[in-house]
Amino acid sequence: MVELKKELPEIFEEFAEQRKNSFLAIKEVKEKEIPVVGVFCTYLPREIPNAMGAAVVGLCSVSDETIPDAEKDLPRNLCPLIKSSYGFAKTDKCPFFYFSDLVVGETTCDGKKKMYEMLADFKPVHVVELPNCQTEDGIQLYKKELLRFKKVLEDKFETTITDEAILHQIKLRNGINKALRRLQYVMANDPAPVNGLDVINTVYGSGFDIKTEGLEDRINAVTDKIEKEYTEGKNIGKKPRILVTGSPSGGAALKVIRAIEDNGGVVVCFENCTGMKPLAMVDEENPDVYDALARKYLNIGCSCMSPNKNRLDLLDELIDDFQVDGVVDLVLQACHTYNVETALVKKLVKDKKGIPYTVVETDYSQADIEQINTRMAAFIEML
């Protein structure tokens, strides 16, 4: 095994710093009088606001910095992602919230739904009603909601969103998602070429890149370099291979990923919505672009769906594809749907796939880092 060159992580720097870079870019966008639409969830098709020329920014906040401000209005025993997001909006400490002309929420969970009501007191908010079952009736209901969302955008910004513009954005987003899948699938190699933390920072950072034209090429350039280095024999060595599933794992929740990799493992796959989960393709041949969008996005396997067969099917596939030795289920405190689903995931991982499984429940504070390190060290040693 040949050690990686020290400069290899530099290929990730553009994306690792993308959220900060986008804070500067969003001000330039506003100065050009381009509309800014803030979104929370992977269920919301960015293709629709992108089709009217809007800059689309992600609003889920993943730091505990503003949680004390949020807890003046919200209960303490609420999901940290909800509290953090509300806190950054309330305090104007996040440029994405500050510059958003419209904040778009979705009814994925009860905590978010009630938070949007309070957020509407100081920001323009539109809430997309998300069906909680992935049936044909659910798809038709979601299609109607996406058409209603399109009408809200057209009325608010005095514009027209054409089907042709939507189709262009579908093709653009499909290309980006193909590039993100390709990047993550380099980790199917054994030994892994790089650390999982660098890969997920790149994937996470790409979601904050408001310049979607050319983004596919920029992601592919990162993958090209990793593959070139790998063919030259450069990799991180043979290590226990971990798949991470569960709640979103960006920002402060990355402490779990660091604990895995600092204690001898490598995270080769992220099933959650910051990783593989939302990367299915939209059918470009469907003549009804809103039907195509509804079918792709509603079929994302999130725990807010009941039943949630798609999550288990994807996990089953990814465990095989990435030659996984163990699964870590990362659950944010008070995220009840993901917490309940740990029983189903455990059954799949241990009984069907026959590999070790553990759950880590955490928040955005740093208070439990030593405990997480101890647990991950013991889990990896067992592998």
FENFEN-V295119 format. One record per backbone hydrogen bond with DSSP energy under -1.0 kcal/mol. CO is the residue of the C=O (numbers start at 1). NH is the residue of the N-H. E is the energy in kcal/mol with one decimal. If there is no record, write none. Layout:
CO/NH/E
CO/NH/E
This chain:
2/235/-1.6
5/8/-1.4
7/10/-1.8
8/11/-2.1
9/12/-1.9
10/13/-1.1
12/16/-2.6
13/17/-2.1
15/18/-1.2
17/21/-2.5
18/22/-2.6
19/23/-1.0
21/25/-2.0
22/26/-2.6
24/28/-1.3
25/29/-2.1
26/30/-2.1
27/31/-2.0
28/32/-1.1
29/34/-2.0
30/33/-1.8
35/55/-2.8
36/101/-2.6
36/102/-1.2
37/57/-2.2
38/104/-3.3
39/59/-2.8
41/44/-1.3
45/48/-1.2
46/50/-2.4
47/51/-1.6
49/52/-1.1
49/54/-1.9
50/53/-1.8
55/37/-2.7
57/39/-2.8
62/252/-2.8
66/70/-2.1
67/71/-2.6
69/72/-1.1
70/73/-2.0
70/74/-3.0
76/78/-1.1
79/83/-2.1
80/84/-2.9
81/85/-2.2
82/86/-2.4
83/87/-2.7
84/88/-2.4
85/89/-1.7
86/90/-2.9
87/91/-2.2
88/93/-1.1
94/98/-2.4
95/99/-2.7
102/38/-2.7
103/126/-2.7
105/128/-2.7
106/108/-1.9
109/113/-2.1
110/114/-2.1
111/115/-2.0
112/116/-2.5
113/117/-1.1
114/118/-1.3
115/119/-2.6
116/120/-1.9
118/121/-1.4
119/122/-1.8
119/123/-1.3
124/103/-2.8
126/105/-2.4
128/107/-1.6
132/306/-2.5
133/135/-1.1
135/139/-2.3
136/140/-2.1
137/141/-2.3
138/142/-2.4
139/143/-2.4
140/144/-1.8
141/145/-1.8
142/146/-2.4
143/147/-2.1
144/148/-2.1
145/149/-2.3
146/150/-2.3
147/151/-2.0
148/152/-2.1
149/153/-2.3
150/154/-2.5
151/155/-2.5
152/156/-2.6
153/157/-2.5
154/159/-1.5
162/166/-1.9
163/167/-2.7
164/168/-2.1
165/169/-1.9
166/170/-2.4
167/171/-2.3
168/172/-2.1
169/173/-2.9
170/174/-2.6
171/175/-1.9
172/176/-1.9
173/177/-2.8
174/178/-2.4
175/179/-2.0
176/180/-2.3
177/181/-2.4
178/182/-2.5
179/183/-2.4
180/184/-2.1
181/185/-2.3
183/186/-1.1
184/187/-1.4
185/188/-1.5
186/189/-1.3
192/236/-2.2
195/199/-1.3
196/200/-2.8
197/201/-2.0
198/202/-1.6
199/203/-2.5
200/204/-3.1
201/205/-2.5
202/206/-1.9
205/208/-1.8
206/209/-1.4
210/212/-1.3
212/215/-1.8
214/218/-1.8
215/219/-2.4
216/220/-2.4
217/221/-1.9
218/222/-1.1
219/223/-1.9
220/224/-2.9
221/225/-1.8
222/226/-2.1
223/227/-2.8
224/228/-2.3
225/229/-2.6
226/230/-2.3
227/231/-2.3
228/232/-1.0
229/234/-2.1
230/233/-2.0
233/2/-1.5
240/266/-2.1
241/325/-2.8
241/326/-1.5
242/268/-1.9
242/269/-1.2
243/328/-2.7
244/271/-2.7
245/330/-2.7
250/253/-1.5
251/254/-2.0
252/255/-1.6
253/256/-1.7
254/258/-2.7
255/259/-1.9
256/260/-1.9
257/261/-2.4
258/262/-2.9
260/265/-2.3
266/242/-2.8
269/244/-2.7
270/276/-2.9
272/275/-2.5
272/277/-1.2
276/279/-1.8
288/292/-2.3
289/293/-2.2
290/294/-2.3
291/295/-2.3
292/296/-1.9
293/297/-2.6
294/298/-2.2
297/300/-1.5
300/302/-1.8
302/305/-1.9
308/312/-1.1
309/313/-2.5
310/314/-2.2
311/315/-2.5
312/316/-2.3
313/317/-1.9
314/318/-2.8
315/319/-2.5
316/320/-1.1
317/321/-2.5
318/322/-2.5
319/324/-2.0
320/323/-1.2
326/243/-2.2
327/358/-2.0
328/245/-2.3
329/360/-2.8
330/247/-2.8
331/362/-2.1
332/335/-2.0
334/336/-1.4
335/339/-2.1
336/340/-2.7
337/341/-1.8
340/343/-1.2
341/345/-2.5
342/346/-2.8
343/347/-1.7
344/348/-2.0
345/349/-3.0
346/350/-2.8
347/351/-1.4
347/352/-1.2
348/353/-2.2
349/355/-2.0
356/327/-2.0
358/329/-2.9
360/331/-2.9
362/333/-2.6
366/369/-1.3
368/372/-2.6
369/373/-2.7
370/374/-2.3
371/375/-2.3
372/376/-2.9
373/377/-2.4
374/378/-2.0
375/379/-2.3
376/380/-2.7
377/381/-2.2
378/382/-1.8
379/383/-1.3
